[in-house]
Amino acid sequence: MKLRLSSVFILIIILSLYGAPQALSTGFKKTYSISGQTMGTFYNVVIYTHKTIKPSDLKQKIDVQLKRINQQMSLYLKMSEISKFNSAKKNENIHISKDFYKVITEAQKLYRITDGAWDGTVRPLYDLWNFDATTKNVSKIPGQTTIELYLGKTGFENIIIADKMLTKKNSSLNLDLGSIAKGYGVDSIVTLLKKSNFKNFFVEIGGEVYVAGQKSGHKKWKIGISMPKQAYNDKPYKILNLSDKALATSGTYRNFFELNKKTYSHVINPKTGWPVDNNIVSVSVVADNCMFADGLATGLMIMGRQKGIELVNKLDNVECLIVVKKNGNSLKPVFSTGFEKHIAN
């Protein structure tokens, strides 16, 4: 599964994520931190509770769950469900698991509500523009004829989704669910923790986040959105107070190439086959689940500021921040109707 460069800066203001687990000042008797690797990146879980648990047992359950998801949706495993689908011929039925069905139906929803701006079949175009390899030595861009040829290999509408089956209308069609799979991984851990009766926790995979309940001292969690600039900066652009919400951010400012004084972003418009060029450098979405926030953040990058804000303002329990680059290096934040209520004072 491809690692998307994260645009989220995780800012959790407590004594330390990994220190003072018995600190009574937190309002909880126990603090547990669990971390590991998954999907080509890292995950982190922090739990506040009055219960005594064995972290190694919980970590094992998390790892088993994430491994199962990765084995279903990784492009780099030949026997994964997504690889089997990508290898399939036109009209060949591919059996899919419950997890995969959840993700593909959410993908279909994102495709429809964004009017095709989010499309999980654009991987051939991404490869054509050479974003899967180094982009530092790009000497030319694809020609329009080639781009149109590759556009003929895409289109989420060419996927037929049934309860336990997936079928493609075009043999050359390929799926890449990397832009929502990490979000689904977060949601799956959240479900596991809630079933274990934990109410106050933080889950993060590769920068995609969900926070439940309270951090400590009856306070909401503080999560920072990183400064949308190429150079890494510890100073967050905005800090949010969140509880029982997911946060996902997509950005163009750390994966791009320049040629003949023009910058080309790694975010590809599925309708044109060209990198987006709308001055949006970052989109952050707050929603009830991380998979939806994850995919919508990418979709809004492509839709643009006006259409993106209009869409989010129509959605229940969804807010967004779109950061636009103005003349020079100045940044302008554009908020959906209710986003500012999440910003920490």
N, C-alpha and C positions, 0 to 999 in steps of 0.2 A: 504494500500500500504506500503510495507516494506521500512523503512528508511535505505538507504545505508549510511554508515559512510562517510562523505564528506572528500575529500582529497584536497579541494580547500580552500585556505586562501584568503578571500576577502580583498584586500588592495585598498581602494579608497582614493587617496590623495587630499583632499579638506579641507576647514576650518573644516567642520564636516558634516557628512551625514545629521544630523538633526539640525544643527545650522545655523544661519545667512541666512535665506531664501531670504532676500532682498539684499544680498551683491552684489553691482554693480561690484566689482572686478572680479566676475566670468564671466562677459561678458553677462550674462542673467539677466533679471529683477526678475525672480522667480525661486526658487528651491523647489520642492515638494518631500516629502518622504512618501511612503505608505508601510505598512508591514502587515503581517497576517500569519495565519497558513493554511497549506494545505498538503495533502499526507503524514501525519505523521512528517512533518518538518515545516520550516518557509519560507516565501517568502519576498523579499524586492524589492521595485521599487523606483528609484530616477529619477526625470525628471527635466531637465533644459529647460526653455521656456520663451518667452516674454509674453505668454498669462496668463491671470488670470483664474484659474479653481477652482472648489470645490473638494478638495481631497476625501471627503467622498463619493461623487457621483461616482468618478472613482474607488475607492476602492470597492464599491458595485458591479460595473460591473466586476471587476477582480475576486471578490469572487464568483460571480454567475458562471463565466466561469470555474474557477478552481473546483468548487463544481460539475459541470456537468461532467468534465473530471474524477474526482475522483469516481463519481457514476458509471462511465462506466468501469473503469480499476482497481478499488480497489479489492484486494483479500479478504478483510475483510467485504465487504458488500455482503450479500447473493443474492441480486437482481441486482448486477452490471452485465454488459454484460460479463465481463471476468469470473465471477463466474458461470453464466449460461452456458458458453462454457465449463468450467471445469467440470460441473455436467452432461453435455450432453453425450449421448451414441454415439457409432460409427455410422457414416453416418447421424446423426441428424443435421438438418440445424438450425443454430442460427442466427437470424437477428442482424445486427450490425449497429451502427450509423456512421455518416460521420466522426466524430472524431476517432472512433475506427478503421475505415477502413484506415484512414491516418496512424495511428500508426502501424497497423498490416502489411501494405504494406511496410513501412519503415523497420519494423522488418524483413520482407522477404528479402529485399535488403541487410541488414546487414548480414543476415545468408548466403546469396549467395556470397557476395564479400569477406567475411572472411573465406570462405570455411567451414562453420559450427562452427567456433570458437565462434561466438556469437550465442546463441541458447536460445530462450525464453521459452523452455520447460524443462530446467534442474532443476526446483524447487524440484522434488522428490529426486534428488541426493543431493541437498543442505540440505534438511531436513534429509536425511540419515546420512550425516556427522555431523548433530546436530548443524549447524551454525545458525539456527533460535532460538536456546535456548542458555543458557550459555555454553561456551566451556571451562570454567576454570577447570572442574572436569572430563574431558573426560578420561576414563580409557582404551579404546580400539578403534580401527578403524574398519570400515566395512571390511568383507572378500571379496575376489575377486568374489566369486560366487554370493554374495548378490549384489555387485556393478553391475555385468553383468545383473542380474535380473532387477534392477532399470533402467539400460540403455535401456532395452526393453520397458520402459514406456515413453521414450523421443524421440525427433527427430522432428524438425520443419518441415521437409519434409512431415510429416504426417498430415499437416494442409492444407485444401483446401480453398483458398480465392476467393470469388466472390465479386461482387460490393456491395451487401447488405447482404452477407451471409458468414458464417464461418462454416466449417464442419471438423470433425476429423476422421482420418482413424483408430484410435486406442482409444477405450473407456477410457483407463487409462491415456491418454495424458492430461497434465495440462499446462496452460500458466501462466507465470509471466512476466509482462512487466515493472516491477519496475525499471529496468536499463535504460529504455528510456522514461518512462511516465513523470518523472520530467522534462526531456529535452523538451518533447512536451508541458508541462505546461508553460515552459519559452517561447517557440515559440508562443503559443497561446496568451500570454500577449503581446509579441512583435507585433503580428498582430493587436491586439486591439489598442495598442498605435499608431501604424503607421496609422491605419484607422482614428484615432482621430487627425492626422496631427502633432504628436510629432516626432521630429527628433533627439533629444539628450537625451538619457536615458540609464539607467542601470536596468536590470532585473535579479534576482537571486532566485532560489528555491533549497534549500538544497545543496548549493555549485555549482550548475550548472548555468552558467552565459551567458548573452548576453548583449553586449553594442552597442549602436547606436550613431553615430555622435560624438560630442565632450563633454568632461566633463566640462571644463571651460577654458576661456582664449585661445580658439582655440587649445586646447591640447587633445590628445587622452586619453582614460581612462587607468589608471594603475591598473592592476589586478595581484595579487600575487599567485603563486603556493606554497602551504605549503611545509615545509621541510618534506620529506618522512621518518619520524621516528615515533616510537610508542608514545613517549611523545609529547604532544602538545607544539608547539614552535611558538612564535609570529614572528620569523624571517622567511621570505619567502625564498624558494629555488631559485626561479627565479621571476622576475617582468616583466610583458609583457605590451607593449603599444598596445592597441587594439581599433578598431573602426569598427562598422558594422560587428562584428564577435561574434561567440559563443565560449566558453571555457568550457570543461568538463574534469574532472580528476578522474581516478580510481586508487586505491591503495590496497596493500595487508597488509600493516604494522599496521593496527589498528583493524583487525578482523581476528584472527587466534588462533590456540591452539598449544601447544607443548606437545609431548609425546615421551618418550624415547630419549630425546635430539634431536628430529626432529620437525621442524615447519611445520604445515599444514595450508595453506592459505584458505580463504573462497571462492576464485575464482576457480570454478570447470571447468575442461576441459570436454566439452560435449562428446568428442569422447572416452575418457578413463574412465570417471567417477571419476577421482582422482583430488585432488587440484593441481593447477599448481605449478611447481617446476623449474622455469627457471631464478631465481635471479632478476626478474623484480619486483621492489617495487612500481613503480608509472608510470602511462601513462597519459599524458595530450594531448588533441586534440583541435586544433583550426579549426573551420569550419564555413560555412555560416549559419547553423541552429543548435540549441542546441540538438535536439533529435538525430540527426546523430552523433554529437560529443560525446554525452552521451553513446550511444551504441558502437560506434567504440572504445572508450577508453577501454571498457571492453573486446571487441574482440581482441584488440592488446595485452592485458595482456596475453591472452591465446595463441595467434599466436607465440609470442616470438619476440625477437629483430630483427633478420634478415628479417623474412617474414613480420613482421609488418611494418618495414621501407620501404621494397620493395613495399608493397601495397599502403602505403600513398603516396609515390613518384609517383605513377601512377594516383592518384586521383586529380581532379581539385579543387583548392581552399581549400585544406585540408593540415594541417601540424601537426606534433606531436613531443612530447618530451618523450622519454622513459628513465627512470632512473633505472640503474642496480646497484645492490649491489655487490661490489667486496670483496676481502678478508678483513676480519675484518668488520669495519663499513663504509668504504669508499664508496662513491657514484659516479657513472660515468654517465654523461648525454649523450644520443645518440639522435641526431636531424635528422628529415627529411630534405630534401634539402633546404626548405625555412623557417624553423621554426625560425632560429636565427634573421631574419629580424624583428620579433615581440618582441625580448628581449630589454628591456629598457637599455639605456646606463648608 
